[in-house]
Amino acid sequence: MKSLKQARESKGVTKKAMAEHLGISGPTYDTYEAHPERMRIETAKEAVAFLGYRPEEIFFLSNCN
């Protein structure tokens, strides 16, 4: 599982580009990277789709029982 920051950096996408794509401010995006649990589900889905990932690859634990 990658963090949102790791996923973004692995694709060579800047914070500014992510914020612009999501239609949010830079500081709001910074908050989402630091605290992804604060993102709305729709925003999270849009962010991971933009990066080419599935939501469960970034936001959910891979070994849930």
DSSP file with accessible surface (Angstrom, degrees, kcal/mol):
  #  RESIDUE AA STRUCTURE BP1 BP2  ACC     N-H-->O    O-->H-N    N-H-->O    O-->H-N    TCO  KAPPA ALPHA  PHI   PSI    X-CA   Y-CA   Z-CA
    1    1 A M              0   0  128      0, 0.0     2,-0.3     0, 0.0    57,-0.2   0.000 360.0 360.0 360.0 132.5    0.0    0.0    0.0
    2    2 A K        -     0   0   76     55,-1.7     2,-0.1     1,-0.0     3,-0.0  -0.738 360.0-119.7-100.8 155.9    1.3    3.4   -0.9
    3    3 A S     >  -     0   0   54     -2,-0.3     4,-2.6     1,-0.1     5,-0.2  -0.470  33.0-106.9 -82.6 165.7    0.5    6.7    0.7
    4    4 A L  H  > S+     0   0    4     29,-0.2     4,-2.6     1,-0.2     5,-0.2   0.921 122.9  50.9 -59.4 -41.0   -1.1    9.4   -1.4
    5    5 A K  H  > S+     0   0   96     28,-0.3     4,-2.9     1,-0.2     5,-0.2   0.930 110.1  48.4 -63.2 -46.0    2.2   11.3   -1.4
    6    6 A Q  H  > S+     0   0  103      1,-0.2     4,-2.3     2,-0.2    -1,-0.2   0.910 112.6  49.2 -61.5 -41.6    4.1    8.2   -2.5
    7    7 A A  H  X S+     0   0    0     -4,-2.6     4,-1.0     2,-0.2    -2,-0.2   0.929 112.9  46.8 -63.4 -46.0    1.6    7.6   -5.3
    8    8 A R  H ><>S+     0   0   16     -4,-2.6     5,-2.1    -5,-0.2     3,-0.7   0.946 114.3  46.3 -62.1 -47.8    1.7   11.1   -6.5
    9    9 A E  H ><5S+     0   0  104     -4,-2.9     3,-1.4     1,-0.2    -1,-0.2   0.872 106.3  59.1 -65.5 -35.6    5.5   11.3   -6.5
   10   10 A S  H 3<5S+     0   0   62     -4,-2.3    -1,-0.2     1,-0.3    -2,-0.2   0.767 108.6  46.0 -65.5 -24.0    5.8    7.9   -8.2
   11   11 A K  T <<5S-     0   0  109     -4,-1.0    -1,-0.3    -3,-0.7    -2,-0.2   0.414 114.4-117.8 -95.8  -1.6    3.8    9.4  -11.1
   12   12 A G  T < 5 +     0   0   67     -3,-1.4     2,-0.4    -4,-0.3    -3,-0.2   0.778  62.9 148.8  71.6  27.2    5.8   12.6  -11.2
   13   13 A V      < -     0   0   29     -5,-2.1    -1,-0.2    -6,-0.2    -2,-0.1  -0.793  40.6-133.6 -97.5 135.1    2.8   14.7  -10.4
   14   14 A T     >  -     0   0   83     -2,-0.4     4,-2.1     1,-0.1     5,-0.2  -0.427  19.6-117.3 -82.1 161.0    3.3   17.9   -8.4
   15   15 A K  H  > S+     0   0   83      1,-0.2     4,-2.8     2,-0.2     5,-0.2   0.896 117.7  55.1 -60.2 -40.6    1.1   19.0   -5.4
   16   16 A K  H  > S+     0   0  146      1,-0.2     4,-2.7     2,-0.2    -1,-0.2   0.922 106.8  49.2 -60.7 -44.0    0.0   22.0   -7.5
   17   17 A A  H  > S+     0   0   33      2,-0.2     4,-2.5     1,-0.2    -1,-0.2   0.899 112.0  48.9 -63.8 -40.2   -1.1   19.8  -10.4
   18   18 A M  H  X S+     0   0    0     -4,-2.1     4,-2.4     2,-0.2    -2,-0.2   0.946 111.9  48.1 -63.6 -47.7   -3.1   17.6   -8.0
   19   19 A A  H  X>S+     0   0    4     -4,-2.8     5,-2.5     1,-0.2     4,-0.9   0.926 113.2  48.0 -60.2 -44.1   -4.8   20.5   -6.3
   20   20 A E  H ><5S+     0   0  128     -4,-2.7     3,-0.6     1,-0.2    -1,-0.2   0.918 111.1  50.3 -63.6 -43.6   -5.7   22.1   -9.6
   21   21 A H  H 3<5S+     0   0   78     -4,-2.5    -1,-0.2     1,-0.2    -2,-0.2   0.891 114.6  44.2 -61.1 -39.5   -7.1   18.8  -11.0
   22   22 A L  H 3<5S-     0   0   20     -4,-2.4    -1,-0.2    -5,-0.2    -2,-0.2   0.556 110.5-122.7 -82.3 -10.0   -9.2   18.4   -7.8
   23   23 A G  T <<5S+     0   0   67     -4,-0.9     2,-0.3    -3,-0.6    -3,-0.2   0.856  71.6 117.3  71.7  34.7  -10.3   22.0   -7.8
   24   24 A I      < -     0   0   42     -5,-2.5    -1,-0.3    -6,-0.2    -2,-0.1  -0.828  68.1 -92.7-127.5 168.8   -9.0   22.7   -4.4
   25   25 A S     >  -     0   0   59     -2,-0.3     4,-2.3     1,-0.1     5,-0.2  -0.360  34.7-112.6 -77.7 161.1   -6.3   25.0   -2.8
   26   26 A G  H  > S+     0   0   34      1,-0.2     4,-2.6     2,-0.2     5,-0.2   0.923 117.1  51.4 -58.0 -48.3   -2.7   23.9   -2.3
   27   27 A P  H  > S+     0   0   92      0, 0.0     4,-2.0     0, 0.0    -1,-0.2   0.878 108.6  51.9 -60.8 -35.0   -3.1   24.0    1.5
   28   28 A T  H  > S+     0   0   50      2,-0.2     4,-2.2     1,-0.2    -2,-0.2   0.936 110.0  48.5 -65.8 -43.1   -6.2   21.9    1.4
   29   29 A Y  H  X S+     0   0    1     -4,-2.3     4,-2.3     1,-0.2     5,-0.2   0.919 107.7  55.4 -63.1 -40.7   -4.4   19.3   -0.7
   30   30 A D  H  X S+     0   0   68     -4,-2.6     4,-2.1     1,-0.2    -1,-0.2   0.908 107.3  50.6 -56.0 -42.4   -1.5   19.4    1.8
   31   31 A T  H  X S+     0   0   55     -4,-2.0     4,-2.9     1,-0.2    -1,-0.2   0.917 108.4  51.9 -62.3 -42.5   -4.0   18.5    4.5
   32   32 A Y  H  < S+     0   0   35     -4,-2.2    -2,-0.2     1,-0.2    -1,-0.2   0.880 109.3  49.3 -63.7 -37.9   -5.3   15.6    2.5
   33   33 A E  H  < S+     0   0   28     -4,-2.3   -28,-0.3     1,-0.2   -29,-0.2   0.906 117.5  40.5 -67.5 -39.3   -1.8   14.2    2.0
   34   34 A A  H  < S+     0   0   67     -4,-2.1    -2,-0.2     1,-0.2    -1,-0.2   0.820 134.3  21.3 -76.3 -31.6   -1.1   14.5    5.7
   35   35 A H    ><  +     0   0   73     -4,-2.9     3,-2.4    -5,-0.2    -1,-0.2  -0.610  65.8 172.7-138.0  72.6   -4.5   13.3    6.8
   36   36 A P  G >  S+     0   0   45      0, 0.0     3,-1.9     0, 0.0    -1,-0.1   0.756  73.3  74.1 -60.0 -20.2   -6.2   11.3    3.9
   37   37 A E  G 3  S+     0   0  137      1,-0.3    -5,-0.1    -3,-0.1    22,-0.0   0.683  87.5  63.8 -66.3 -13.7   -9.1   10.4    6.2
   38   38 A R  G <  S+     0   0  150     -3,-2.4    -1,-0.3    -7,-0.2     2,-0.2   0.564  81.7 102.3 -85.7  -8.8  -10.3   14.0    5.9
   39   39 A M  S <  S-     0   0   18     -3,-1.9     2,-0.1    -4,-0.2     3,-0.0  -0.502  77.9-116.6 -74.9 144.2  -10.9   13.6    2.1
   40   40 A R     >  -     0   0  159     -2,-0.2     4,-2.5     1,-0.1     5,-0.2  -0.475  28.6-115.4 -70.3 151.3  -14.5   13.1    0.9
   41   41 A I  H  > S+     0   0  116      1,-0.2     4,-2.6     2,-0.2     5,-0.2   0.910 116.2  52.9 -58.2 -41.6  -14.9    9.8   -0.8
   42   42 A E  H  > S+     0   0  111      1,-0.2     4,-2.1     2,-0.2    -1,-0.2   0.899 110.2  47.8 -62.5 -40.2  -15.6   11.4   -4.2
   43   43 A T  H  > S+     0   0   25      2,-0.2     4,-2.6     1,-0.2    -1,-0.2   0.911 111.0  51.0 -66.9 -42.0  -12.4   13.5   -3.9
   44   44 A A  H  X S+     0   0   13     -4,-2.5     4,-2.4     1,-0.2     5,-0.3   0.927 110.7  48.6 -62.0 -44.5  -10.3   10.4   -3.0
   45   45 A K  H  X S+     0   0  125     -4,-2.6     4,-2.1     1,-0.2    -1,-0.2   0.909 112.6  48.3 -62.0 -42.6  -11.7    8.5   -5.9
   46   46 A E  H  X S+     0   0   85     -4,-2.1     4,-2.1    -5,-0.2    -2,-0.2   0.905 111.0  51.3 -65.5 -40.2  -10.9   11.4   -8.3
   47   47 A A  H  X S+     0   0    0     -4,-2.6     4,-1.4     1,-0.2    -2,-0.2   0.942 113.0  43.1 -63.7 -48.1   -7.4   11.7   -6.9
   48   48 A V  H  X>S+     0   0    2     -4,-2.4     5,-2.9     1,-0.2     4,-0.8   0.879 112.1  53.6 -69.7 -35.2   -6.4    8.1   -7.3
   49   49 A A  H ><5S+     0   0   69     -4,-2.1     3,-0.9    -5,-0.3    -1,-0.2   0.923 106.3  53.6 -63.2 -41.1   -8.0    7.9  -10.7
   50   50 A F  H 3<5S+     0   0   83     -4,-2.1    -1,-0.2     1,-0.3    -2,-0.2   0.863 112.3  45.0 -60.4 -34.4   -5.9   10.8  -11.8
   51   51 A L  H 3<5S-     0   0    5     -4,-1.4    -1,-0.3    -5,-0.2    -2,-0.2   0.528 118.5-111.9 -88.4  -7.2   -2.8    9.0  -10.6
   52   52 A G  T <<5S+     0   0   56     -3,-0.9     2,-0.3    -4,-0.8    -3,-0.2   0.764  76.0 118.5  84.0  26.4   -3.9    5.7  -12.2
   53   53 A Y      < -     0   0   35     -5,-2.9    -1,-0.3    -6,-0.1    -2,-0.1  -0.765  64.0-115.9-116.4 166.5   -4.5    3.7   -9.1
   54   54 A R    >>  -     0   0  139     -2,-0.3     3,-1.7     1,-0.1     4,-0.6  -0.767  33.1-115.0 -94.6 149.1   -7.5    2.0   -7.5
   55   55 A P  H >> S+     0   0   38      0, 0.0     4,-3.1     0, 0.0     3,-1.7   0.885 114.2  57.6 -52.9 -40.3   -8.7    3.5   -4.2
   56   56 A E  H 3> S+     0   0   93      1,-0.3     4,-0.5     2,-0.2    -3,-0.0   0.724  95.9  65.0 -68.4 -17.2   -7.9    0.3   -2.3
   57   57 A E  H <4 S+     0   0   66     -3,-1.7   -55,-1.7     1,-0.1    -1,-0.3   0.715 121.0  17.5 -74.4 -18.4   -4.3    0.5   -3.4
   58   58 A I  H << S+     0   0   10     -3,-1.7    -2,-0.2    -4,-0.6   -54,-0.1   0.725 130.2  37.4-119.2 -40.3   -3.9    3.8   -1.4
   59   59 A F  H  < S+     0   0   50     -4,-3.1     2,-0.4    -5,-0.2    -3,-0.2   0.573 103.3  61.7-101.5 -10.3   -6.6    4.2    1.2
   60   60 A F  S  < S-     0   0  118     -4,-0.5     2,-0.1    -5,-0.5     4,-0.0  -0.916  82.7-106.5-122.5 148.5   -7.3    0.7    2.6
   61   61 A L    >   -     0   0  123     -2,-0.4     3,-0.5     1,-0.1    -2,-0.1  -0.424  22.0-145.2 -66.6 140.3   -5.2   -1.8    4.4
   62   62 A S  T 3  S+     0   0   92      1,-0.2    -1,-0.1    -2,-0.1    -5,-0.0   0.700  91.6  50.6 -81.9 -18.9   -4.2   -4.7    2.3
   63   63 A N  T 3  S+     0   0  140      2,-0.0    -1,-0.2     0, 0.0     2,-0.2  -0.306  71.1 154.6-118.1  50.5   -4.4   -7.3    5.1
   64   64 A C    <         0   0   93     -3,-0.5    -4,-0.0     1,-0.0     0, 0.0  -0.545 360.0 360.0 -76.4 140.9   -7.8   -6.8    6.6
   65   65 A N              0   0  210     -2,-0.2    -2,-0.0     0, 0.0    -1,-0.0  -0.849 360.0 360.0-109.6 360.0   -9.3   -9.8    8.4
